[in-house]
Amino acid sequence: MESVNVTEGENATLSCQSATPVNWQRRLFSAFRPIDSERICYDGKIVEGYEDEFSINVDHTEEPPKYTLIILNADSNDSGEYTCVGMAGLGETVSANLTVYGKDAVKLLSMVP
């Protein structure tokens, strides 16, 4: 799984493949140190209370199926390390970082020659 960079307000997508439904977790950081981890998706379904922030897409045309976590309308609070874990120890366990840039930072970067 590759790390992803998006601008605030855009949707971000992270994907993994697994023979079983997956769990998605997000590791929270404070001053670049891990402080906690939260479960976003369990058994291939978004955990209650996160439906407005995340969605899941499953592509069964691929073998094994491809599970895509979509972070809706990303903001800086969504930045962090996301991990996809196959249920029952089957499938892959992979992690990637999501970085959400503020709109002002993107404007400044676009002005650099």
N, CA, C and O atoms as CSV, one atom per row, in Angstrom:
chain,resi,resn,atom,element,x,y,z
A,1,MET,N,N,0.852,-1.162,0.000
A,1,MET,CA,C,0.000,0.000,0.000
A,1,MET,C,C,0.903,1.231,0.000
A,1,MET,O,O,1.867,1.306,0.761
A,2,GLU,N,N,0.583,2.178,-0.849
A,2,GLU,CA,C,1.405,3.377,-0.968
A,2,GLU,C,C,0.864,4.501,-0.102
A,2,GLU,O,O,-0.343,4.613,0.113
A,3,SER,N,N,1.776,5.334,0.392
A,3,SER,CA,C,1.366,6.510,1.141
A,3,SER,C,C,0.662,7.487,0.216
A,3,SER,O,O,0.899,7.497,-0.992
A,4,VAL,N,N,-0.212,8.313,0.797
A,4,VAL,CA,C,-1.059,9.202,0.006
A,4,VAL,C,C,-0.959,10.618,0.558
A,4,VAL,O,O,-0.944,10.828,1.771
A,5,ASN,N,N,-0.891,11.588,-0.357
A,5,ASN,CA,C,-0.930,13.006,-0.004
A,5,ASN,C,C,-2.134,13.623,-0.684
A,5,ASN,O,O,-2.337,13.433,-1.884
A,6,VAL,N,N,-2.940,14.363,0.073
A,6,VAL,CA,C,-4.096,15.055,-0.498
A,6,VAL,C,C,-4.172,16.457,0.082
A,6,VAL,O,O,-3.547,16.772,1.094
A,7,THR,N,N,-4.963,17.294,-0.595
A,7,THR,CA,C,-5.246,18.633,-0.112
A,7,THR,C,C,-6.508,18.590,0.733
A,7,THR,O,O,-7.440,17.842,0.438
A,8,GLU,N,N,-6.530,19.385,1.769
A,8,GLU,CA,C,-7.696,19.481,2.644
A,8,GLU,C,C,-8.972,19.638,1.814
A,8,GLU,O,O,-9.033,20.454,0.895
A,9,GLY,N,N,-9.982,18.847,2.153
A,9,GLY,CA,C,-11.255,18.897,1.445
A,9,GLY,C,C,-11.410,17.835,0.376
A,9,GLY,O,O,-12.527,17.558,-0.061
A,10,GLU,N,N,-10.294,17.226,-0.061
A,10,GLU,CA,C,-10.352,16.150,-1.048
A,10,GLU,C,C,-10.628,14.815,-0.358
A,10,GLU,O,O,-10.423,14.670,0.847
A,11,ASN,N,N,-11.095,13.847,-1.141
A,11,ASN,CA,C,-11.206,12.475,-0.642
A,11,ASN,C,C,-9.859,11.788,-0.832
A,11,ASN,O,O,-9.165,12.029,-1.820
A,12,ALA,N,N,-9.497,10.937,0.112
A,12,ALA,CA,C,-8.257,10.154,0.011
A,12,ALA,C,C,-8.638,8.683,-0.029
A,12,ALA,O,O,-9.591,8.270,0.632
A,13,THR,N,N,-7.897,7.884,-0.803
A,13,THR,CA,C,-8.183,6.453,-0.886
A,13,THR,C,C,-6.937,5.637,-0.560
A,13,THR,O,O,-5.832,5.947,-1.003
A,14,LEU,N,N,-7.150,4.590,0.223
A,14,LEU,CA,C,-6.111,3.624,0.565
A,14,LEU,C,C,-6.680,2.247,0.271
A,14,LEU,O,O,-7.831,1.970,0.606
A,15,SER,N,N,-5.884,1.372,-0.356
A,15,SER,CA,C,-6.391,0.052,-0.756
A,15,SER,C,C,-5.464,-1.061,-0.323
A,15,SER,O,O,-4.250,-0.884,-0.223
A,16,CYS,N,N,-6.070,-2.224,-0.067
A,16,CYS,CA,C,-5.314,-3.447,0.204
A,16,CYS,C,C,-6.129,-4.618,-0.323
A,16,CYS,O,O,-7.317,-4.478,-0.615
A,17,GLN,N,N,-5.490,-5.762,-0.442
A,17,GLN,CA,C,-6.173,-6.967,-0.912
A,17,GLN,C,C,-6.136,-8.026,0.171
A,17,GLN,O,O,-5.143,-8.178,0.882
A,18,SER,N,N,-7.255,-8.766,0.286
A,18,SER,CA,C,-7.351,-9.787,1.318
A,18,SER,C,C,-8.383,-10.830,0.920
A,18,SER,O,O,-9.405,-10.508,0.313
A,19,ALA,N,N,-8.106,-12.085,1.266
A,19,ALA,CA,C,-9.049,-13.175,0.998
A,19,ALA,C,C,-10.250,-13.108,1.935
A,19,ALA,O,O,-11.271,-13.745,1.677
A,20,THR,N,N,-10.140,-12.345,3.017
A,20,THR,CA,C,-11.233,-12.199,3.987
A,20,THR,C,C,-11.552,-10.716,4.149
A,20,THR,O,O,-10.745,-9.872,3.760
A,21,PRO,N,N,-12.713,-10.381,4.717
A,21,PRO,CA,C,-12.976,-8.968,5.033
A,21,PRO,C,C,-11.850,-8.419,5.903
A,21,PRO,O,O,-11.149,-9.173,6.578
A,22,VAL,N,N,-11.688,-7.107,5.880
A,22,VAL,CA,C,-10.554,-6.490,6.572
A,22,VAL,C,C,-11.000,-5.564,7.691
A,22,VAL,O,O,-12.144,-5.110,7.738
A,23,ASN,N,N,-10.071,-5.303,8.576
A,23,ASN,CA,C,-10.185,-4.247,9.572
A,23,ASN,C,C,-9.270,-3.118,9.116
A,23,ASN,O,O,-8.165,-3.368,8.635
A,24,TRP,N,N,-9.724,-1.886,9.264
A,24,TRP,CA,C,-8.881,-0.716,9.023
A,24,TRP,C,C,-8.683,-0.015,10.352
A,24,TRP,O,O,-9.637,0.191,11.103
A,25,GLN,N,N,-7.453,0.348,10.639
A,25,GLN,CA,C,-7.137,1.079,11.863
A,25,GLN,C,C,-6.350,2.327,11.514
A,25,GLN,O,O,-5.619,2.363,10.524
A,26,ARG,N,N,-6.510,3.354,12.345
A,26,ARG,CA,C,-5.734,4.586,12.171
A,26,ARG,C,C,-4.934,4.810,13.436
A,26,ARG,O,O,-5.471,4.757,14.542
A,27,ARG,N,N,-3.659,5.058,13.268
A,27,ARG,CA,C,-2.787,5.338,14.406
A,27,ARG,C,C,-2.720,6.846,14.577
A,27,ARG,O,O,-2.417,7.580,13.636
A,28,LEU,N,N,-3.007,7.296,15.787
A,28,LEU,CA,C,-3.018,8.721,16.085
A,28,LEU,C,C,-1.668,9.146,16.628
A,28,LEU,O,O,-1.026,8.411,17.379
A,29,PHE,N,N,-1.241,10.345,16.240
A,29,PHE,CA,C,0.064,10.850,16.650
A,29,PHE,C,C,-0.085,12.178,17.377
A,29,PHE,O,O,-1.018,12.941,17.127
A,30,SER,N,N,0.837,12.434,18.267
A,30,SER,CA,C,0.950,13.718,18.936
A,30,SER,C,C,2.430,14.077,18.929
A,30,SER,O,O,3.259,13.339,19.460
A,31,ALA,N,N,2.748,15.199,18.331
A,31,ALA,CA,C,4.154,15.618,18.212
A,31,ALA,C,C,4.991,14.487,17.613
A,31,ALA,O,O,6.091,14.195,18.082
A,32,PHE,N,N,4.452,13.863,16.576
A,32,PHE,CA,C,5.134,12.813,15.809
A,32,PHE,C,C,5.400,11.541,16.603
A,32,PHE,O,O,6.244,10.734,16.213
A,33,ARG,N,N,4.688,11.353,17.714
A,33,ARG,CA,C,4.811,10.123,18.496
A,33,ARG,C,C,3.456,9.445,18.539
A,33,ARG,O,O,2.441,10.109,18.746
A,34,PRO,N,N,3.420,8.127,18.345
A,34,PRO,CA,C,2.127,7.439,18.415
A,34,PRO,C,C,1.540,7.524,19.819
A,34,PRO,O,O,2.240,7.302,20.807
A,35,ILE,N,N,0.235,7.850,19.902
A,35,ILE,CA,C,-0.404,7.932,21.211
A,35,ILE,C,C,-1.565,6.955,21.356
A,35,ILE,O,O,-1.921,6.580,22.473
A,36,ASP,N,N,-2.154,6.542,20.242
A,36,ASP,CA,C,-3.313,5.675,20.334
A,36,ASP,C,C,-3.616,5.118,18.951
A,36,ASP,O,O,-3.048,5.557,17.951
A,37,SER,N,N,-4.509,4.155,18.911
A,37,SER,CA,C,-4.944,3.568,17.656
A,37,SER,C,C,-6.456,3.430,17.735
A,37,SER,O,O,-6.996,3.104,18.792
A,38,GLU,N,N,-7.139,3.676,16.628
A,38,GLU,CA,C,-8.583,3.530,16.619
A,38,GLU,C,C,-9.021,2.677,15.442
A,38,GLU,O,O,-8.433,2.740,14.362
A,39,ARG,N,N,-10.055,1.881,15.659
A,39,ARG,CA,C,-10.597,1.016,14.614
A,39,ARG,C,C,-11.664,1.787,13.853
A,39,ARG,O,O,-12.613,2.308,14.437
A,40,ILE,N,N,-11.488,1.849,12.533
A,40,ILE,CA,C,-12.411,2.564,11.657
A,40,ILE,C,C,-13.375,1.594,10.986
A,40,ILE,O,O,-14.548,1.899,10.774
A,41,CYS,N,N,-12.855,0.432,10.663
A,41,CYS,CA,C,-13.628,-0.562,9.920
A,41,CYS,C,C,-13.393,-1.919,10.562
A,41,CYS,O,O,-12.259,-2.278,10.881
A,42,TYR,N,N,-14.474,-2.673,10.750
A,42,TYR,CA,C,-14.359,-4.013,11.318
A,42,TYR,C,C,-15.152,-4.974,10.447
A,42,TYR,O,O,-16.302,-4.706,10.099
A,43,ASP,N,N,-14.537,-6.083,10.102
A,43,ASP,CA,C,-15.194,-7.113,9.299
A,43,ASP,C,C,-15.737,-6.547,7.986
A,43,ASP,O,O,-16.812,-6.927,7.523
A,44,GLY,N,N,-14.965,-5.628,7.398
A,44,GLY,CA,C,-15.335,-5.071,6.097
A,44,GLY,C,C,-16.403,-4.000,6.139
A,44,GLY,O,O,-16.886,-3.576,5.089
A,45,LYS,N,N,-16.794,-3.541,7.343
A,45,LYS,CA,C,-17.847,-2.532,7.476
A,45,LYS,C,C,-17.353,-1.377,8.336
A,45,LYS,O,O,-16.593,-1.580,9.283
A,46,ILE,N,N,-17.791,-0.161,8.002
A,46,ILE,CA,C,-17.424,1.019,8.779
A,46,ILE,C,C,-18.029,0.908,10.179
A,46,ILE,O,O,-19.199,0.560,10.336
A,47,VAL,N,N,-17.216,1.209,11.190
A,47,VAL,CA,C,-17.675,1.173,12.573
A,47,VAL,C,C,-18.694,2.291,12.790
A,47,VAL,O,O,-18.538,3.397,12.271
A,48,GLU,N,N,-19.738,1.990,13.562
A,48,GLU,CA,C,-20.783,2.971,13.832
A,48,GLU,C,C,-20.188,4.265,14.379
A,48,GLU,O,O,-19.321,4.245,15.253
A,49,GLY,N,N,-20.663,5.377,13.857
A,49,GLY,CA,C,-20.169,6.684,14.266
A,49,GLY,C,C,-19.161,7.277,13.297
A,49,GLY,O,O,-18.843,8.464,13.383
A,50,TYR,N,N,-18.653,6.462,12.371
A,50,TYR,CA,C,-17.664,6.935,11.400
A,50,TYR,C,C,-18.227,7.031,9.980
A,50,TYR,O,O,-17.489,7.317,9.037
A,51,GLU,N,N,-19.529,6.794,9.828
A,51,GLU,CA,C,-20.122,6.736,8.485
A,51,GLU,C,C,-20.004,8.049,7.710
A,51,GLU,O,O,-19.968,8.028,6.480
A,52,ASP,N,N,-19.943,9.190,8.403
A,52,ASP,CA,C,-19.831,10.479,7.720
A,52,ASP,C,C,-18.395,10.818,7.337
A,52,ASP,O,O,-18.159,11.734,6.550
A,53,GLU,N,N,-17.438,10.080,7.893
A,53,GLU,CA,C,-16.024,10.366,7.643
A,53,GLU,C,C,-15.356,9.393,6.681
A,53,GLU,O,O,-14.391,9.749,6.005
A,54,PHE,N,N,-15.870,8.155,6.615
A,54,PHE,CA,C,-15.220,7.102,5.838
A,54,PHE,C,C,-16.256,6.287,5.069
A,54,PHE,O,O,-17.423,6.215,5.453
A,55,SER,N,N,-15.806,5.680,3.983
A,55,SER,CA,C,-16.627,4.677,3.300
A,55,SER,C,C,-15.702,3.565,2.814
A,55,SER,O,O,-14.483,3.731,2.755
A,56,ILE,N,N,-16.302,2.434,2.470
A,56,ILE,CA,C,-15.553,1.258,2.023
A,56,ILE,C,C,-16.066,0.848,0.651
A,56,ILE,O,O,-17.270,0.859,0.395
A,57,ASN,N,N,-15.149,0.490,-0.216
A,57,ASN,CA,C,-15.498,-0.075,-1.515
A,57,ASN,C,C,-14.780,-1.422,-1.628
A,57,ASN,O,O,-13.588,-1.520,-1.334
A,58,VAL,N,N,-15.502,-2.451,-2.050
A,58,VAL,CA,C,-14.905,-3.778,-2.215
A,58,VAL,C,C,-15.025,-4.176,-3.676
A,58,VAL,O,O,-16.124,-4.214,-4.228
A,59,ASP,N,N,-13.895,-4.470,-4.298
A,59,ASP,CA,C,-13.856,-4.889,-5.701
A,59,ASP,C,C,-13.638,-6.393,-5.750
A,59,ASP,O,O,-12.524,-6.881,-5.561
A,60,HIS,N,N,-14.726,-7.123,-6.009
A,60,HIS,CA,C,-14.648,-8.587,-6.043
A,60,HIS,C,C,-14.185,-9.116,-7.399
A,60,HIS,O,O,-14.059,-10.328,-7.578
A,61,THR,N,N,-13.927,-8.212,-8.363
A,61,THR,CA,C,-13.429,-8.675,-9.658
A,61,THR,C,C,-11.950,-9.026,-9.572
A,61,THR,O,O,-11.420,-9.708,-10.449
A,62,GLU,N,N,-11.280,-8.561,-8.517
A,62,GLU,CA,C,-9.871,-8.900,-8.315
A,62,GLU,C,C,-9.775,-10.095,-7.374
A,62,GLU,O,O,-10.666,-10.331,-6.558
A,63,GLU,N,N,-8.690,-10.838,-7.497
A,63,GLU,CA,C,-8.485,-12.012,-6.651
A,63,GLU,C,C,-7.133,-11.905,-5.966
A,63,GLU,O,O,-6.121,-11.913,-6.667
A,64,PRO,N,N,-7.046,-11.807,-4.657
A,64,PRO,CA,C,-8.166,-11.686,-3.726
A,64,PRO,C,C,-8.831,-10.314,-3.866
A,64,PRO,O,O,-8.264,-9.408,-4.477
A,65,PRO,N,N,-10.031,-10.162,-3.302
A,65,PRO,CA,C,-10.750,-8.889,-3.416
A,65,PRO,C,C,-9.930,-7.701,-2.912
A,65,PRO,O,O,-9.098,-7.830,-2.014
A,66,LYS,N,N,-10.190,-6.547,-3.513
A,66,LYS,CA,C,-9.510,-5.306,-3.152
A,66,LYS,C,C,-10.446,-4.472,-2.279
A,66,LYS,O,O,-11.573,-4.169,-2.673
A,67,TYR,N,N,-9.968,-4.106,-1.090
A,67,TYR,CA,C,-10.723,-3.295,-0.135
A,67,TYR,C,C,-10.155,-1.883,-0.140
A,67,TYR,O,O,-8.971,-1.685,0.134
A,68,THR,N,N,-10.994,-0.903,-0.450
A,68,THR,CA,C,-10.553,0.479,-0.498
A,68,THR,C,C,-11.252,1.278,0.592
A,68,THR,O,O,-12.481,1.316,0.664
A,69,LEU,N,N,-10.449,1.913,1.437
A,69,LEU,CA,C,-10.954,2.826,2.446
A,69,LEU,C,C,-10.932,4.217,1.843
A,69,LEU,O,O,-9.900,4.660,1.340
A,70,ILE,N,N,-12.066,4.913,1.888
A,70,ILE,CA,C,-12.165,6.269,1.360
A,70,ILE,C,C,-12.360,7.218,2.534
A,70,ILE,O,O,-13.333,7.117,3.280
A,71,ILE,N,N,-11.413,8.144,2.682
A,71,ILE,CA,C,-11.498,9.155,3.725
A,71,ILE,C,C,-12.184,10.353,3.076
A,71,ILE,O,O,-11.626,10.993,2.184
A,72,LEU,N,N,-13.391,10.646,3.531
A,72,LEU,CA,C,-14.217,11.675,2.905
A,72,LEU,C,C,-13.848,13.067,3.410
A,72,LEU,O,O,-13.696,13.285,4.612
A,73,ASN,N,N,-13.706,14.018,2.462
A,73,ASN,CA,C,-13.477,15.417,2.816
A,73,ASN,C,C,-12.355,15.537,3.850
A,73,ASN,O,O,-12.552,16.103,4.925
A,74,ALA,N,N,-11.191,15.005,3.520
A,74,ALA,CA,C,-10.067,14.897,4.462
A,74,ALA,C,C,-9.656,16.253,5.037
A,74,ALA,O,O,-9.692,17.278,4.355
A,75,ASP,N,N,-9.266,16.225,6.305
A,75,ASP,CA,C,-8.669,17.409,6.922
A,75,ASP,C,C,-7.427,16.969,7.697
A,75,ASP,O,O,-7.102,15.783,7.745
A,76,SER,N,N,-6.742,17.932,8.298
A,76,SER,CA,C,-5.465,17.616,8.942
A,76,SER,C,C,-5.603,16.575,10.049
A,76,SER,O,O,-4.645,15.858,10.336
A,77,ASN,N,N,-6.766,16.480,10.672
A,77,ASN,CA,C,-6.976,15.467,11.714
A,77,ASN,C,C,-6.963,14.045,11.161
A,77,ASN,O,O,-6.800,13.088,11.916
A,78,ASP,N,N,-7.134,13.903,9.845
A,78,ASP,CA,C,-7.119,12.577,9.226
A,78,ASP,C,C,-5.709,12.096,8.907
A,78,ASP,O,O,-5.516,10.924,8.584
A,79,SER,N,N,-4.724,12.983,8.996
A,79,SER,CA,C,-3.341,12.581,8.738
A,79,SER,C,C,-2.916,11.525,9.750
A,79,SER,O,O,-3.277,11.593,10.925
A,80,GLY,N,N,-2.150,10.555,9.284
A,80,GLY,CA,C,-1.649,9.522,10.187
A,80,GLY,C,C,-1.361,8.235,9.446
A,80,GLY,O,O,-1.390,8.189,8.216
A,81,GLU,N,N,-1.085,7.199,10.199
A,81,GLU,CA,C,-0.777,5.887,9.649
A,81,GLU,C,C,-2.037,5.026,9.666
A,81,GLU,O,O,-2.685,4.881,10.702
A,82,TYR,N,N,-2.377,4.459,8.516
A,82,TYR,CA,C,-3.547,3.593,8.376
A,82,TYR,C,C,-3.062,2.172,8.100
A,82,TYR,O,O,-2.144,1.960,7.307
A,83,THR,N,N,-3.688,1.205,8.765
A,83,THR,CA,C,-3.299,-0.194,8.619
A,83,THR,C,C,-4.503,-1.023,8.216
A,83,THR,O,O,-5.590,-0.885,8.778
A,84,CYS,N,N,-4.294,-1.880,7.237
A,84,CYS,CA,C,-5.299,-2.828,6.761
A,84,CYS,C,C,-4.887,-4.214,7.257
A,84,CYS,O,O,-3.770,-4.668,7.011
A,85,VAL,N,N,-5.811,-4.881,7.963
A,85,VAL,CA,C,-5.509,-6.198,8.526
A,85,VAL,C,C,-6.578,-7.184,8.076
A,85,VAL,O,O,-7.765,-6.965,8.319
A,86,GLY,N,N,-6.167,-8.271,7.421
A,86,GLY,CA,C,-7.113,-9.315,7.025
A,86,GLY,C,C,-7.651,-10.042,8.242
A,86,GLY,O,O,-6.903,-10.318,9.180
A,87,MET,N,N,-8.948,-10.358,8.240
A,87,MET,CA,C,-9.572,-11.073,9.358
A,87,MET,C,C,-8.992,-12.479,9.468
A,87,MET,O,O,-8.576,-13.066,8.470
A,88,ALA,N,N,-8.968,-13.002,10.660
A,88,ALA,CA,C,-8.526,-14.372,10.952
A,88,ALA,C,C,-7.088,-14.622,10.512
A,88,ALA,O,O,-6.699,-15.761,10.254
A,89,GLY,N,N,-6.298,-13.545,10.428
A,89,GLY,CA,C,-4.901,-13.701,10.058
A,89,GLY,C,C,-4.667,-14.044,8.597
A,89,GLY,O,O,-3.538,-14.331,8.200
A,90,LEU,N,N,-5.724,-14.016,7.791
A,90,LEU,CA,C,-5.585,-14.295,6.363
A,90,LEU,C,C,-5.455,-12.978,5.611
A,90,LEU,O,O,-5.952,-11.946,6.059
A,91,GLY,N,N,-4.799,-13.020,4.492
A,91,GLY,CA,C,-4.597,-11.787,3.734
A,91,GLY,C,C,-3.420,-11.011,4.283
A,91,GLY,O,O,-2.715,-11.474,5.180
A,92,GLU,N,N,-3.218,-9.840,3.743
A,92,GLU,CA,C,-2.049,-9.065,4.120
A,92,GLU,C,C,-2.348,-8.108,5.266
A,92,GLU,O,O,-3.498,-7.748,5.519
A,93,THR,N,N,-1.300,-7.712,5.941
A,93,THR,CA,C,-1.355,-6.627,6.915
A,93,THR,C,C,-0.377,-5.588,6.407
A,93,THR,O,O,0.835,-5.805,6.404
A,94,VAL,N,N,-0.919,-4.451,5.974
A,94,VAL,CA,C,-0.085,-3.406,5.390
A,94,VAL,C,C,-0.465,-2.058,5.965
A,94,VAL,O,O,-1.595,-1.847,6.407
A,95,SER,N,N,0.499,-1.146,5.954
A,95,SER,CA,C,0.266,0.207,6.472
A,95,SER,C,C,0.761,1.235,5.472
A,95,SER,O,O,1.650,0.971,4.662
A,96,ALA,N,N,0.158,2.416,5.552
A,96,ALA,CA,C,0.582,3.548,4.729
A,96,ALA,C,C,0.246,4.828,5.475
A,96,ALA,O,O,-0.646,4.855,6.323
A,97,ASN,N,N,0.966,5.876,5.148
A,97,ASN,CA,C,0.718,7.176,5.769
A,97,ASN,C,C,-0.156,8.032,4.873
A,97,ASN,O,O,-0.015,8.031,3.650
A,98,LEU,N,N,-1.059,8.762,5.505
A,98,LEU,CA,C,-1.863,9.764,4.821
A,98,LEU,C,C,-1.433,11.123,5.354
A,98,LEU,O,O,-1.406,11.348,6.564
A,99,THR,N,N,-1.095,12.030,4.431
A,99,THR,CA,C,-0.764,13.398,4.797
A,99,THR,C,C,-1.771,14.307,4.123
A,99,THR,O,O,-1.951,14.260,2.906
A,100,VAL,N,N,-2.431,15.139,4.925
A,100,VAL,CA,C,-3.406,16.091,4.405
A,100,VAL,C,C,-2.800,17.484,4.534
A,100,VAL,O,O,-2.518,17.954,5.636
A,101,TYR,N,N,-2.605,18.137,3.385
A,101,TYR,CA,C,-2.038,19.481,3.351
A,101,TYR,C,C,-3.153,20.511,3.373
A,101,TYR,O,O,-4.180,20.341,2.716
A,102,GLY,N,N,-2.946,21.582,4.132
A,102,GLY,CA,C,-3.898,22.689,4.126
A,102,GLY,C,C,-3.892,23.365,2.769
A,102,GLY,O,O,-2.898,23.309,2.046
A,103,LYS,N,N,-4.987,23.994,2.427
A,103,LYS,CA,C,-5.105,24.651,1.123
A,103,LYS,C,C,-4.070,25.746,0.948
A,103,LYS,O,O,-3.572,25.945,-0.160
A,104,ASP,N,N,-3.731,26.467,2.020
A,104,ASP,CA,C,-2.725,27.529,1.923
A,104,ASP,C,C,-1.355,26.960,1.606
A,104,ASP,O,O,-0.606,27.567,0.842
A,105,ALA,N,N,-1.006,25.812,2.172
A,105,ALA,CA,C,0.298,25.187,1.899
A,105,ALA,C,C,0.384,24.785,0.440
A,105,ALA,O,O,1.443,24.928,-0.172
A,106,VAL,N,N,-0.700,24.286,-0.132
A,106,VAL,CA,C,-0.686,23.886,-1.544
A,106,VAL,C,C,-0.511,25.089,-2.430
A,106,VAL,O,O,0.204,25.013,-3.429
A,107,LYS,N,N,-1.147,26.215,-2.097
A,107,LYS,CA,C,-0.995,27.430,-2.887
A,107,LYS,C,C,0.465,27.893,-2.873
A,107,LYS,O,O,1.017,28.269,-3.907
A,108,LEU,N,N,1.076,27.861,-1.694
A,108,LEU,CA,C,2.494,28.275,-1.590
A,108,LEU,C,C,3.389,27.346,-2.392
A,108,LEU,O,O,4.294,27.815,-3.081
A,109,LEU,N,N,3.160,26.041,-2.320
A,109,LEU,CA,C,3.983,25.086,-3.061
A,109,LEU,C,C,3.839,25.289,-4.564
A,109,LEU,O,O,4.806,25.114,-5.306
A,110,SER,N,N,2.657,25.651,-5.018
A,110,SER,CA,C,2.450,25.846,-6.467
A,110,SER,C,C,3.141,27.096,-6.977
A,110,SER,O,O,3.334,27.245,-8.184
A,111,MET,N,N,3.521,28.004,-6.075
A,111,MET,CA,C,4.190,29.237,-6.477
A,111,MET,C,C,5.706,29.071,-6.583
A,111,MET,O,O,6.389,29.936,-7.132
A,112,VAL,N,N,6.229,27.965,-6.062
A,112,VAL,CA,C,7.669,27.721,-6.101
A,112,VAL,C,C,8.059,27.292,-7.515
A,112,VAL,O,O,7.457,26.371,-8.067
A,113,PRO,N,N,9.068,27.953,-8.109
A,113,PRO,CA,C,9.468,27.591,-9.497
A,113,PRO,C,C,10.095,26.228,-9.591
A,113,PRO,O,O,10.474,25.797,-10.679
